[in-house]
Amino acid sequence: MGEIPESSSKEIGTTEVSQAVEPISFAEFLEDTPPSQERVINDLFAEKYAPAAGRSYRQVQLPALVLHCSNERCNGSRTFRRISGDLPSLPNDLDAQKDLFLTFVCSNCRLSAKTYSVRVMVRSEEVTVGSAVKFGERPVFGPPTPTRLLKLLGDPTRDFPQGQTL
């Protein structure tokens, strides 16, 4: 039998989250980690330098994601990329944190979007490493409902997706 990885519990606000010992990539965190989970991220930041301020800072690195696109043009796994704009940044201070809304759009149809609510934190002297907590995402976390099932349900499909989030 395989070993169960060690983990520790940590309380943030009123939500208890689990922090995995093994660092994961930020893409893996966004794609595969359910909400209310804190994870150590090995590629969360890149070090940048602000000459005017005379100090360095950490810039959040937003990877391309492979997610299910439910648009009828795609209806399968597609690459989602962040909406353009400045990348969020944090000071190099330990325990610096920032709450973010991150929106990614399907590169194929450019109609489907996925938005995440996360907190990123500086928790290590190692520049690229940090921690993140996922508060939620829209559309909701989980596997997509097969198109055949939605067709089988017919009219009640208006109510069915609401029951999935309970």
Secondary structure as GFF3:
##gff-version 3
##sequence-region A 1 166
A	DSSP	beta_strand	7	12	.	.	.	ID=ss1
A	DSSP	beta_strand	15	20	.	.	.	ID=ss2
A	DSSP	alpha_helix	26	32	.	.	.	ID=ss3
A	DSSP	beta_strand	37	41	.	.	.	ID=ss4
A	DSSP	beta_strand	45	50	.	.	.	ID=ss5
A	DSSP	beta_strand	55	60	.	.	.	ID=ss6
A	DSSP	beta_strand	65	69	.	.	.	ID=ss7
A	DSSP	beta_strand	76	82	.	.	.	ID=ss8
A	DSSP	beta_strand	89	91	.	.	.	ID=ss9
A	DSSP	beta_strand	97	106	.	.	.	ID=ss10
A	DSSP	beta_strand	113	121	.	.	.	ID=ss11
A	DSSP	beta_strand	130	138	.	.	.	ID=ss12
A	DSSP	alpha_helix	147	153	.	.	.	ID=ss13
A	DSSP	three_ten_helix	155	158	.	.	.	ID=ss14
A	DSSP	alpha_helix	160	164	.	.	.	ID=ss15
###
